[in-house]
Amino acid sequence: MIYELRQETRYVYTAAVPYSSHVARLLPVDRPGQTVRRATLSISPTPAERRETTDFFGNRLCHFALDRPHDELVVRLDAEVEVEPVGPYLAALTPVAEDVRRLAAASDDPGANSPVHGLFATPSVPLDAAITRYAAQSFPARRPVLDGAIELMKRIKADFAYVPGATDADTSPSEAFAARKGVCQDFAQVMIAGLRGLALPARYVSGYLRTEPLPGRARLEGADATHAWAEVWCGDEAGWVGLDPTNGIAAGEDHLILAIGRDYSDVSPLDGVIVASGAHSLTVAVDVIPLPGASRKQTLRVVE
């Protein structure tokens, strides 16, 4: 499936900002099953400095600075992305959780896709005993790792309420877990904390959901905004598999990957420093629209 992707991020300041410096993680990159046909990032006012880099996980970063007074910052992404999900496979045929634990702990691969980067607590996803106990219910002895992860994903979907505004970017997984509500970031980080508490590798994915649902399908939570989900490492053959606990589904043709990291702090769409004395407001608008006539590719199907 080929998508047109548009995002506008707008900051409005109550007092003029004389100087600001930012890092944007808003440009998608080619990944297995995903091809970026084009992607441009426009910034207003025009930056005095602008450069692009790639981080350890392969995410594309745009660094820019504004050195003239401004009371508004607008960053627009315009992209065309093709998604080609992998074919179906059996969750029950993935290695059992005990073997995945052993393989991950023994890995000496330092690369970006190594499971070792998804094993440990991070500033935004500390381990929590209550979340670990909750996750452990889905992993009885000798259960295939993806079977257990799918059950955990569905339990989070069933047990937590999707409530925009109930949390913010600084809400911890422990707080969201105790409240049993939040948004996609909270659902993803609770799942990641639970898996890591069981020594199972998990990482954080930011991206988008298609805006227009297929005929007869319900609209997904998180459409019209940036989205987040988790990936669990399922051994060398299956690798990293995306699971969306907000919607209780495997990541597939409806999901476009923007950035991957250990937690939200690795993939924050836009951050930086401003020199200012007033407050600001933020609005984000997203459209992910299948292009007319775009052929439908094979759907990712995780068979339980």
Backbone bond lengths (Angstrom), bond angles and torsions (degrees), N, CA, C in turn:
res aa  C-N    CA-C-N  psi(-1)  N-CA   C-N-CA  omega(-1)  CA-C   N-CA-C  phi
1 M - - - 1.454 - - 1.532 109.59 -
2 I 1.334 115.50 136.04 1.460 121.14 178.40 1.527 108.71 -105.60
3 Y 1.317 115.72 130.07 1.461 121.11 -176.65 1.525 111.08 -118.79
4 E 1.311 115.04 144.78 1.461 121.14 164.22 1.523 106.85 -94.63
5 L 1.311 115.67 128.58 1.464 121.94 -175.17 1.518 109.62 -121.07
6 R 1.330 115.14 124.66 1.461 120.25 177.30 1.531 109.09 -132.94
7 Q 1.321 115.38 135.11 1.459 121.07 174.35 1.519 109.29 -139.01
8 E 1.318 115.50 134.28 1.459 120.92 173.29 1.524 108.52 -121.21
9 T 1.331 115.40 123.70 1.463 122.54 175.99 1.526 107.35 -112.33
10 R 1.329 116.18 123.17 1.468 120.05 -173.99 1.531 109.86 -128.69
11 Y 1.329 115.31 121.58 1.461 122.33 171.75 1.526 108.41 -105.06
12 V 1.325 116.11 131.25 1.464 121.79 174.87 1.528 107.09 -119.74
13 Y 1.359 115.70 125.89 1.464 121.76 -175.41 1.521 110.27 -104.45
14 T 1.321 116.36 142.78 1.470 120.11 179.23 1.515 111.93 -77.80
15 A 1.328 117.12 -19.45 1.463 122.16 175.30 1.519 108.13 -133.74
16 A 1.308 116.34 148.15 1.465 120.62 -177.74 1.525 110.63 -58.68
17 V 1.316 115.70 137.05 1.462 122.76 177.99 1.531 107.97 -99.55
18 P 1.328 118.54 115.00 1.464 119.43 -177.44 1.529 113.92 -75.35
19 Y 1.343 116.94 -27.14 1.467 119.72 -177.83 1.528 108.84 -153.49
20 S 1.328 116.05 142.03 1.460 120.65 174.03 1.521 109.93 -152.02
21 S 1.316 115.26 152.65 1.460 122.11 178.51 1.520 107.90 -134.69
22 H 1.328 116.66 134.24 1.461 120.44 -171.08 1.525 111.71 -137.60
23 V 1.344 113.97 160.31 1.459 122.42 169.40 1.519 107.01 -129.31
24 A 1.331 116.22 123.28 1.467 121.26 179.08 1.523 109.68 -108.51
25 R 1.310 115.97 131.15 1.467 122.38 172.94 1.523 106.75 -113.37
26 L 1.302 115.78 66.89 1.464 122.00 -171.91 1.525 113.17 -122.55
27 L 1.317 117.33 3.77 1.456 120.47 -178.88 1.534 108.98 -105.81
28 P 1.328 117.75 113.96 1.472 119.50 178.66 1.521 110.99 -66.97
29 V 1.323 115.89 158.65 1.470 121.44 179.20 1.525 109.08 -129.01
30 D 1.317 115.35 162.84 1.457 120.16 175.13 1.522 109.76 -64.82
31 R 1.316 116.08 134.52 1.456 122.72 175.72 1.528 107.49 -141.40
32 P 1.319 118.55 166.14 1.460 119.15 176.37 1.532 110.48 -54.32
33 G 1.334 116.53 122.60 1.453 120.66 -178.81 1.513 114.70 85.02
34 Q 1.317 118.27 -0.51 1.462 121.31 -179.15 1.526 109.67 -139.11
35 T 1.336 116.21 125.74 1.454 122.06 179.22 1.519 109.34 -122.26
36 V 1.320 116.17 126.60 1.468 121.06 178.30 1.524 107.76 -90.74
37 R 1.325 116.87 112.52 1.465 121.42 -179.91 1.523 111.37 -78.19
38 R 1.300 116.33 -35.76 1.457 121.22 174.36 1.517 107.34 -161.40
39 A 1.342 116.22 154.46 1.459 121.05 177.51 1.520 108.64 -162.59
40 T 1.316 116.08 121.29 1.457 121.13 178.30 1.522 109.19 -128.71
41 L 1.333 115.14 146.55 1.449 121.84 178.52 1.520 107.84 -122.69
42 S 1.339 116.36 118.09 1.467 120.66 177.63 1.516 108.80 -106.64
43 I 1.328 115.60 141.56 1.463 121.79 -175.16 1.520 108.72 -130.20
44 S 1.327 115.81 130.96 1.463 121.99 177.87 1.530 109.38 -131.54
45 P 1.343 117.50 127.89 1.464 129.83 1.74 1.537 112.03 -65.39
46 T 1.311 115.75 162.94 1.461 120.48 178.82 1.527 110.04 -63.38
47 P 1.313 118.50 127.33 1.469 120.69 -177.61 1.527 112.50 -66.71
48 A 1.321 116.00 148.05 1.463 121.06 172.76 1.523 110.33 -74.43
49 E 1.341 115.56 -29.89 1.458 121.33 178.18 1.525 108.10 -135.51
50 R 1.323 115.44 143.10 1.468 120.05 178.08 1.527 108.96 -156.24
51 R 1.333 116.31 132.25 1.461 120.56 176.47 1.522 108.24 -153.08
52 E 1.327 116.05 158.05 1.453 121.61 -179.81 1.525 110.56 -119.07
53 T 1.333 114.93 143.31 1.458 122.03 175.81 1.528 108.25 -138.07
54 T 1.318 115.05 174.36 1.464 122.02 174.21 1.517 108.08 -124.84
55 D 1.330 117.47 134.06 1.459 119.20 -177.68 1.531 110.76 -88.89
56 F 1.314 116.00 -176.63 1.464 121.75 -175.16 1.518 112.58 -58.05
57 F 1.339 116.65 -36.80 1.460 120.87 -176.72 1.526 113.27 -86.50
58 G 1.336 116.86 5.40 1.457 120.36 178.09 1.508 114.36 87.72
59 N 1.324 117.92 6.35 1.457 121.48 178.37 1.527 110.20 -74.67
60 R 1.303 116.25 146.30 1.467 122.21 -178.36 1.529 109.05 -93.00
61 L 1.329 117.01 123.87 1.459 123.15 -177.07 1.519 110.05 -113.24
62 C 1.321 115.57 138.31 1.460 121.81 172.98 1.525 107.89 -116.59
63 H 1.344 116.38 114.81 1.459 122.63 178.03 1.529 107.73 -97.05
64 F 1.323 117.31 131.07 1.465 118.91 177.89 1.521 110.47 -148.60
65 A 1.331 115.07 155.58 1.468 121.84 -179.06 1.522 109.48 -136.52
66 L 1.320 115.88 142.90 1.459 123.42 177.10 1.518 108.31 -115.71
67 D 1.330 116.38 126.58 1.467 119.31 -175.80 1.521 113.32 -115.78
68 R 1.340 117.75 13.77 1.459 121.88 176.36 1.525 109.77 -120.27
69 P 1.324 119.00 148.14 1.465 120.20 179.66 1.525 111.49 -55.85
70 H 1.336 116.12 134.69 1.463 121.43 178.77 1.525 108.48 -148.50
71 D 1.322 114.98 145.85 1.467 119.59 178.69 1.520 111.62 -110.47
72 E 1.335 116.61 7.55 1.459 121.05 179.11 1.530 109.22 -154.46
73 L 1.314 116.28 142.90 1.457 122.68 173.90 1.519 107.80 -128.94
74 V 1.335 116.16 125.80 1.459 121.43 179.72 1.524 108.61 -125.47
75 V 1.329 115.69 125.39 1.464 121.84 177.93 1.531 107.11 -120.90
76 R 1.335 116.02 123.04 1.470 120.56 -177.02 1.525 110.23 -120.39
77 L 1.320 115.01 131.38 1.460 122.54 173.04 1.519 109.30 -105.18
78 D 1.319 116.09 133.81 1.462 122.44 174.72 1.520 106.67 -131.44
79 A 1.334 117.59 116.92 1.462 119.75 -173.41 1.521 110.62 -145.48
80 E 1.317 114.02 162.66 1.460 122.80 173.11 1.515 106.57 -132.37
81 V 1.325 115.69 121.26 1.461 120.99 -172.01 1.524 109.48 -129.97
82 E 1.327 115.75 135.32 1.463 121.52 176.29 1.526 109.21 -106.20
83 V 1.325 115.42 129.34 1.456 121.47 -179.35 1.524 108.81 -112.33
84 E 1.330 116.13 126.11 1.458 122.20 179.22 1.519 109.08 -125.54
85 P 1.337 117.70 82.47 1.467 119.94 -177.05 1.523 111.91 -59.00
86 V 1.320 114.89 152.54 1.459 120.96 178.56 1.523 109.57 -73.39
87 G 1.312 115.84 166.90 1.454 120.66 -178.89 1.515 113.04 -73.90
88 P 1.326 116.24 176.98 1.464 120.41 -178.36 1.526 111.68 -71.98
89 Y 1.321 115.43 152.30 1.447 120.87 172.96 1.521 108.17 -151.14
90 L 1.321 116.66 162.72 1.453 121.80 -174.73 1.524 111.01 -91.91
91 A 1.336 116.06 119.66 1.460 119.97 177.68 1.520 111.11 -59.26
92 A 1.337 116.11 -33.95 1.462 120.29 -177.44 1.523 112.71 -68.50
93 L 1.339 117.33 -14.55 1.461 120.50 179.94 1.521 113.19 -93.00
94 T 1.323 117.67 -1.27 1.461 119.52 174.99 1.525 109.14 -73.96
95 P 1.340 118.15 157.68 1.471 119.98 -178.58 1.521 111.59 -60.13
96 V 1.308 115.82 154.31 1.464 119.26 176.91 1.524 109.24 -68.48
97 A 1.336 115.19 156.25 1.463 120.26 -174.34 1.529 111.71 -57.87
98 E 1.336 117.66 -37.04 1.462 120.15 -179.55 1.532 111.10 -61.23
99 D 1.339 116.33 -39.08 1.468 119.24 179.98 1.521 111.27 -72.24
100 V 1.326 117.09 -37.18 1.464 119.95 177.48 1.517 110.24 -63.65
101 R 1.322 116.45 -40.62 1.458 121.57 176.67 1.529 110.52 -57.36
102 R 1.314 115.18 -47.68 1.472 120.72 -177.69 1.531 110.53 -66.28
103 L 1.326 117.52 -45.09 1.460 121.18 -178.70 1.532 111.28 -62.69
104 A 1.335 115.99 -42.75 1.467 119.61 -178.97 1.520 110.94 -65.89
105 A 1.325 116.96 -42.61 1.463 120.40 -178.67 1.525 111.55 -66.57
106 A 1.325 116.28 -28.60 1.464 119.97 -177.43 1.525 113.06 -90.61
107 S 1.323 117.76 -6.20 1.459 120.76 -175.25 1.527 111.11 -64.88
108 D 1.341 115.19 135.11 1.462 119.89 174.08 1.528 111.10 -112.73
109 D 1.349 116.10 19.16 1.460 121.86 179.19 1.530 109.09 -82.89
110 P 1.351 118.81 118.38 1.466 120.72 179.62 1.520 113.51 -91.01
111 G 1.338 117.88 1.63 1.461 121.08 -173.57 1.513 113.97 -70.12
112 A 1.327 115.17 172.01 1.463 121.13 -174.34 1.519 112.83 -62.94
113 N 1.336 118.25 -30.18 1.457 121.28 -178.15 1.520 113.37 -94.92
114 S 1.320 117.34 8.60 1.459 120.78 179.27 1.530 110.78 -65.88
115 P 1.337 117.64 142.68 1.473 119.38 177.64 1.517 113.44 -66.50
116 V 1.340 118.01 -18.99 1.464 119.22 -175.39 1.530 111.86 -62.86
117 H 1.336 117.20 -27.70 1.465 119.48 -178.61 1.532 112.41 -73.65
118 G 1.324 116.99 -12.77 1.456 120.21 179.07 1.508 114.15 -106.03
119 L 1.321 117.26 13.40 1.463 120.25 -175.17 1.520 114.71 -93.96
120 F 1.325 117.15 -26.08 1.463 119.07 -165.27 1.524 112.91 -110.34
121 A 1.319 115.18 158.22 1.459 121.26 175.47 1.520 109.69 -61.81
122 T 1.323 116.48 147.47 1.457 123.37 176.77 1.523 108.06 -128.77
123 P 1.338 118.10 168.44 1.466 119.50 -177.65 1.529 113.83 -54.70
124 S 1.326 117.20 -39.36 1.469 119.72 -178.15 1.520 113.20 -88.39
125 V 1.335 117.08 -16.20 1.468 120.77 179.62 1.526 109.40 -130.62
126 P 1.336 117.44 74.43 1.461 119.38 173.50 1.524 109.71 -73.07
127 L 1.330 116.15 158.94 1.462 119.27 176.72 1.521 109.79 -76.16
128 D 1.329 115.31 148.84 1.461 121.41 -176.80 1.521 107.57 -140.30
129 A 1.324 116.63 124.55 1.466 120.78 -174.64 1.526 111.84 -60.70
130 A 1.337 117.28 -38.29 1.462 119.84 -178.75 1.535 110.70 -67.14
131 I 1.327 116.91 -39.83 1.466 120.08 178.46 1.522 110.02 -68.50
132 T 1.326 117.76 -38.70 1.465 120.88 177.86 1.523 110.67 -61.15
133 R 1.337 117.55 -44.21 1.471 120.51 178.87 1.528 110.49 -62.80
134 Y 1.321 116.58 -40.47 1.467 121.58 178.43 1.532 109.80 -60.72
135 A 1.332 117.54 -47.16 1.459 121.35 -179.02 1.525 111.70 -66.60
136 A 1.316 117.09 -35.02 1.464 121.10 -176.05 1.525 112.28 -61.48
137 Q 1.320 118.07 -25.01 1.462 121.24 179.24 1.528 111.61 -61.72
138 S 1.322 117.36 -23.46 1.464 121.11 -179.33 1.526 113.06 -91.70
139 F 1.336 116.97 -0.33 1.463 119.90 -175.54 1.527 111.35 -129.46
140 P 1.336 117.67 67.73 1.466 118.84 171.04 1.529 109.47 -65.92
141 A 1.294 116.40 169.07 1.464 120.99 -175.01 1.523 111.90 -55.07
142 R 1.344 114.73 135.90 1.455 124.49 172.74 1.534 113.27 64.44
143 R 1.302 117.26 27.63 1.471 119.00 177.01 1.529 109.43 -86.61
144 P 1.338 119.32 135.13 1.462 120.91 174.84 1.522 110.55 -54.52
145 V 1.319 116.32 136.58 1.460 120.69 -170.26 1.526 112.37 -61.22
146 L 1.323 117.98 -40.63 1.464 118.65 -178.59 1.522 111.57 -72.64
147 D 1.329 117.76 -32.53 1.464 120.74 173.06 1.528 110.06 -56.66
148 G 1.327 115.76 -49.98 1.462 119.75 -179.25 1.510 112.40 -64.97
149 A 1.339 117.30 -40.87 1.461 120.57 -178.76 1.525 111.10 -65.64
150 I 1.331 117.16 -37.65 1.465 120.20 177.69 1.527 110.26 -64.35
151 E 1.327 116.49 -43.02 1.466 118.70 178.20 1.526 110.72 -62.70
152 L 1.336 117.11 -43.11 1.458 120.12 178.24 1.521 110.58 -60.10
153 M 1.321 117.22 -44.85 1.464 121.63 177.84 1.532 110.79 -55.99
154 K 1.324 116.96 -46.66 1.469 120.77 -177.53 1.520 111.69 -68.72
155 R 1.321 117.19 -33.76 1.466 119.77 177.43 1.523 110.51 -67.05
156 I 1.333 117.35 -41.21 1.466 119.68 177.22 1.522 109.96 -62.22
157 K 1.316 116.77 -43.39 1.469 120.44 177.39 1.528 111.14 -57.91
158 A 1.340 116.84 -42.06 1.461 121.01 -177.41 1.519 112.88 -75.82
159 D 1.323 117.19 -34.47 1.469 120.97 -170.91 1.523 114.30 -92.29
160 F 1.336 117.74 -15.31 1.455 121.19 -175.22 1.526 109.90 -114.23
161 A 1.321 115.83 144.35 1.464 121.60 178.11 1.520 109.69 -96.76
162 Y 1.334 115.45 133.17 1.465 120.40 175.95 1.529 107.41 -83.70
163 V 1.341 115.72 108.68 1.467 121.51 -174.46 1.522 109.13 -132.08
164 P 1.343 118.10 94.00 1.473 120.10 177.40 1.521 110.56 -57.41
165 G 1.313 116.27 134.96 1.457 121.79 179.78 1.514 114.32 91.09
166 A 1.332 117.56 -9.90 1.465 119.85 -179.69 1.517 111.81 -73.56
167 T 1.320 116.95 -23.07 1.457 122.41 -179.50 1.526 108.65 -136.51
168 D 1.329 115.79 174.28 1.464 119.97 174.01 1.526 108.98 -135.08
169 A 1.323 116.69 -175.45 1.462 120.68 -174.75 1.519 112.83 -63.13
170 D 1.334 117.61 -20.57 1.465 121.10 -178.31 1.522 113.31 -95.25
171 T 1.337 118.17 -0.39 1.457 120.68 179.66 1.522 110.26 -67.43
172 S 1.311 116.69 131.18 1.461 120.51 -178.52 1.522 110.52 -81.80
173 P 1.344 117.61 157.70 1.464 119.39 174.40 1.527 112.23 -57.60
174 S 1.320 117.35 -35.09 1.469 120.51 179.73 1.523 110.97 -62.58
175 E 1.329 116.56 -42.42 1.471 120.34 179.60 1.522 110.87 -66.96
176 A 1.329 117.32 -44.09 1.461 120.38 179.11 1.524 111.04 -64.83
177 F 1.327 116.26 -38.78 1.466 120.39 179.43 1.527 110.80 -64.60
178 A 1.316 116.80 -43.02 1.463 120.29 179.90 1.527 111.40 -64.48
179 A 1.325 116.71 -37.51 1.466 121.04 -178.59 1.520 112.20 -80.95
180 R 1.344 116.58 -20.84 1.472 122.58 -176.12 1.534 112.01 57.78
181 K 1.336 115.62 36.30 1.465 119.51 176.19 1.514 109.23 -157.35
182 G 1.321 114.84 162.26 1.450 120.02 179.98 1.514 110.51 159.67
183 V 1.330 115.18 -156.13 1.462 121.68 178.73 1.523 108.73 -123.02
184 C 1.328 116.50 -172.16 1.463 119.74 -172.04 1.528 112.52 -57.95
185 Q 1.324 118.45 -37.79 1.460 120.51 178.10 1.521 110.82 -58.42
186 D 1.316 116.92 -42.51 1.463 121.25 -179.12 1.522 111.27 -68.07
187 F 1.337 117.39 -44.39 1.460 120.79 178.98 1.526 109.92 -58.68
188 A 1.341 116.16 -45.91 1.464 120.30 -178.05 1.522 111.07 -64.70
189 Q 1.335 117.45 -44.34 1.464 119.82 -175.30 1.526 111.89 -73.13
190 V 1.327 118.18 -29.87 1.467 119.53 173.56 1.529 109.43 -65.15
191 M 1.337 116.57 -44.07 1.465 119.50 179.31 1.527 111.19 -63.41
192 I 1.325 116.65 -42.85 1.469 120.41 179.50 1.527 110.44 -62.96
193 A 1.331 117.13 -44.04 1.464 120.43 179.28 1.520 111.02 -61.15
194 G 1.328 116.80 -40.45 1.457 120.25 179.60 1.513 112.40 -65.00
195 L 1.325 116.85 -44.20 1.464 120.31 179.33 1.520 111.41 -66.15
196 R 1.321 117.29 -44.75 1.465 119.84 179.52 1.522 111.56 -64.78
197 G 1.326 116.78 -33.64 1.460 119.61 176.71 1.513 112.36 -62.00
198 L 1.348 116.55 -23.02 1.456 122.59 177.34 1.533 111.48 -98.10
199 A 1.345 116.79 11.23 1.471 123.51 -179.20 1.516 111.81 63.18
200 L 1.345 116.62 33.05 1.459 122.50 175.21 1.527 108.10 -108.28
201 P 1.319 119.07 128.37 1.469 120.98 -174.60 1.524 112.17 -66.47
202 A 1.324 115.32 133.74 1.464 121.09 178.00 1.526 108.67 -146.97
203 R 1.323 116.37 147.72 1.455 120.03 178.66 1.530 110.46 -141.26
204 Y 1.319 114.26 169.87 1.469 123.11 -170.53 1.528 109.58 -103.84
205 V 1.334 116.38 136.61 1.458 122.00 178.71 1.525 108.90 -124.72
206 S 1.330 116.28 130.91 1.461 120.69 170.89 1.514 108.33 -108.21
207 G 1.320 116.02 149.49 1.454 119.12 -179.00 1.508 111.45 178.89
208 Y 1.323 114.49 -145.95 1.468 120.62 -174.10 1.522 109.86 -141.16
209 L 1.339 114.96 157.82 1.452 123.38 170.54 1.520 109.08 -113.94
210 R 1.322 116.84 147.40 1.453 119.58 177.10 1.525 109.88 -58.69
211 T 1.322 115.88 139.23 1.462 121.41 -176.79 1.524 111.67 -74.85
212 E 1.318 116.88 -38.73 1.457 121.25 -175.91 1.521 109.66 -98.60
213 P 1.352 118.54 114.44 1.465 119.28 179.22 1.525 110.80 -71.17
214 L 1.314 115.31 156.89 1.461 120.27 176.04 1.521 110.33 -66.58
215 P 1.336 118.58 153.75 1.469 120.95 178.28 1.526 111.08 -54.58
216 G 1.318 114.99 130.86 1.452 119.97 178.81 1.507 114.96 83.56
217 R 1.336 117.65 -2.06 1.449 120.48 179.36 1.513 111.21 -107.42
218 A 1.321 115.66 144.16 1.465 120.44 179.60 1.522 109.94 -70.91
219 R 1.318 115.20 151.18 1.458 120.48 176.29 1.526 109.49 -67.39
220 L 1.320 117.10 134.71 1.459 121.03 -178.17 1.521 111.06 -79.38
221 E 1.334 115.72 143.97 1.461 120.21 174.15 1.520 109.13 -66.68
222 G 1.336 116.85 133.26 1.447 120.55 178.79 1.502 113.88 101.48
223 A 1.343 118.26 -7.14 1.462 119.82 174.67 1.525 108.57 -66.65
224 D 1.321 116.38 156.52 1.464 123.20 -177.09 1.526 112.48 69.88
225 A 1.321 117.73 18.79 1.463 121.85 177.15 1.522 107.37 -157.08
226 T 1.318 115.49 168.87 1.458 116.88 170.74 1.523 108.14 -65.74
227 H 1.316 116.22 148.82 1.461 121.35 -174.64 1.526 108.91 -123.72
228 A 1.304 116.95 167.62 1.462 122.02 178.12 1.512 109.05 -146.11
229 W 1.331 115.42 145.60 1.449 120.59 174.52 1.524 108.35 -150.78
230 A 1.314 117.23 -176.58 1.463 121.92 -176.26 1.525 109.88 -115.50
231 E 1.331 115.23 157.24 1.456 121.62 168.21 1.513 108.36 -123.99
232 V 1.323 116.26 137.84 1.458 122.30 176.59 1.525 108.23 -114.97
233 W 1.326 115.90 138.26 1.463 120.32 179.66 1.514 108.81 -85.19
234 C 1.340 116.22 126.06 1.461 121.73 -172.31 1.522 112.67 -116.65
235 G 1.330 116.69 32.54 1.452 120.40 179.91 1.513 112.22 97.59
236 D 1.309 116.26 172.18 1.463 120.98 -174.06 1.523 112.75 -64.15
237 E 1.316 118.86 -36.61 1.463 120.84 -175.45 1.522 111.56 -74.99
238 A 1.316 118.39 -52.21 1.468 121.37 -178.52 1.521 111.82 -77.79
239 G 1.338 117.39 -31.21 1.459 120.68 -179.84 1.518 112.49 67.89
240 W 1.334 114.95 -144.96 1.465 121.49 -177.99 1.529 109.63 -85.61
241 V 1.325 116.09 129.78 1.467 122.08 -179.47 1.525 108.51 -121.29
242 G 1.334 116.37 126.98 1.454 121.36 -178.46 1.520 112.64 -82.56
243 L 1.330 116.05 132.16 1.462 122.76 177.10 1.523 108.60 -131.12
244 D 1.314 116.37 134.26 1.463 123.27 -174.19 1.528 109.32 -109.00
245 P 1.341 118.88 92.91 1.468 120.10 -177.17 1.521 113.61 -69.10
246 T 1.320 118.24 -20.91 1.463 119.77 177.27 1.526 110.90 -63.19
247 N 1.332 115.99 -36.66 1.465 120.78 -178.11 1.523 113.49 -111.70
248 G 1.330 117.42 -5.64 1.453 120.56 178.00 1.511 113.86 69.20
249 I 1.330 117.39 33.86 1.458 121.55 -177.59 1.524 109.98 -135.59
250 A 1.338 115.72 158.97 1.456 120.02 172.36 1.517 108.76 -72.12
251 A 1.330 116.31 145.31 1.462 120.68 175.37 1.524 108.21 -67.10
252 G 1.322 115.81 129.85 1.453 119.40 -176.70 1.507 111.49 -150.13
253 E 1.319 116.15 -135.41 1.459 120.59 -172.86 1.528 113.35 -68.43
254 D 1.318 117.85 -17.97 1.459 120.41 177.93 1.524 112.57 -84.03
255 H 1.319 117.78 -8.77 1.457 122.49 -173.32 1.528 111.11 -108.60
256 L 1.325 116.36 127.38 1.459 122.47 175.21 1.517 107.99 -112.90
257 I 1.318 117.25 124.95 1.459 121.87 -176.51 1.520 110.29 -83.25
258 L 1.319 115.60 130.73 1.456 121.37 174.57 1.530 110.73 -102.29
259 A 1.331 117.35 -52.13 1.466 120.89 -178.20 1.524 109.57 -150.69
260 I 1.330 115.22 154.82 1.463 122.55 -179.88 1.523 108.49 -129.45
261 G 1.332 116.48 139.80 1.459 120.17 178.57 1.511 111.15 -164.12
262 R 1.321 115.19 -169.83 1.461 120.24 -178.54 1.526 111.45 -78.90
263 D 1.336 116.77 -32.77 1.454 121.66 177.54 1.529 107.92 -160.19
264 Y 1.332 116.48 -172.78 1.460 120.65 -175.47 1.525 112.64 -58.87
265 S 1.329 117.10 -34.24 1.465 119.01 -176.60 1.523 112.12 -63.79
266 D 1.343 118.16 -23.99 1.462 121.28 177.49 1.524 113.08 -78.60
267 V 1.335 117.09 -18.09 1.468 119.68 -170.78 1.524 113.35 -128.02
268 S 1.315 117.60 9.71 1.466 120.73 -178.35 1.527 110.64 -48.24
269 P 1.344 119.02 124.18 1.472 120.53 -173.67 1.526 113.90 -58.49
270 L 1.340 116.71 -38.12 1.463 119.07 -178.21 1.518 108.82 -152.71
271 D 1.315 116.34 121.98 1.460 120.06 174.96 1.515 109.21 -143.18
272 G 1.325 116.11 177.87 1.449 119.78 -178.44 1.506 112.19 155.52
273 V 1.333 115.10 -159.36 1.467 122.60 -176.98 1.515 108.55 -131.88
274 I 1.346 116.28 134.87 1.463 120.68 174.54 1.523 109.13 -123.57
275 V 1.325 115.72 148.22 1.460 122.19 173.55 1.514 106.66 -101.77
276 A 1.332 116.98 104.42 1.463 120.20 -173.86 1.523 109.91 -158.61
277 S 1.339 115.50 161.72 1.461 120.85 -179.44 1.516 112.32 -114.30
278 G 1.341 118.47 -9.69 1.458 120.94 -175.82 1.515 112.72 -107.18
279 A 1.334 114.60 -173.18 1.458 121.48 178.24 1.532 109.14 -92.62
280 H 1.330 115.74 179.79 1.460 119.52 177.51 1.523 109.53 -148.53
281 S 1.322 116.02 160.02 1.458 121.81 173.14 1.525 108.33 -120.49
282 L 1.321 116.18 152.29 1.463 121.97 -177.39 1.518 109.26 -129.92
283 T 1.328 116.43 131.80 1.455 121.93 171.66 1.530 108.34 -129.38
284 V 1.326 115.62 141.02 1.461 122.21 178.68 1.520 108.40 -130.46
285 A 1.311 116.72 127.66 1.458 122.24 177.39 1.518 108.89 -122.31
286 V 1.335 116.73 133.20 1.452 122.10 -176.28 1.522 110.20 -131.73
287 D 1.327 116.63 137.97 1.460 123.06 170.82 1.520 108.40 -130.67
288 V 1.323 116.43 127.62 1.467 122.61 174.65 1.519 106.10 -125.99
289 I 1.330 116.86 102.34 1.459 121.37 -168.24 1.525 110.19 -122.92
290 P 1.347 118.10 125.67 1.471 119.86 174.68 1.527 109.92 -62.14
291 L 1.304 116.56 135.11 1.456 119.87 178.95 1.521 110.36 -71.96
292 P 1.325 118.27 139.92 1.467 121.42 179.16 1.525 110.80 -56.63
293 G 1.325 114.98 131.23 1.455 119.46 177.72 1.507 114.37 81.96
294 A 1.337 117.38 -1.52 1.465 119.40 179.45 1.518 109.76 -67.03
295 S 1.297 116.73 131.99 1.462 120.18 -177.58 1.517 109.89 -71.40
296 R 1.306 114.69 146.80 1.456 120.65 -178.86 1.523 109.66 -90.24
297 K 1.311 116.82 122.82 1.457 121.69 -177.71 1.533 110.37 -86.12
298 Q 1.321 115.57 173.91 1.442 120.46 178.55 1.512 110.55 -65.45
299 T 1.323 115.88 135.91 1.450 121.15 -176.28 1.534 111.45 -85.67
300 L 1.333 114.69 141.95 1.466 119.57 172.23 1.523 107.87 -68.36
301 R 1.314 116.15 122.41 1.449 120.46 178.29 1.518 108.53 -129.49
302 V 1.308 115.45 119.36 1.464 119.91 174.24 1.511 107.32 -95.56
303 V 1.311 117.25 113.64 1.457 121.91 -176.81 1.514 108.39 -92.98
304 E 1.323 114.88 121.41 1.470 118.93 -176.36 1.514 111.14 -81.86
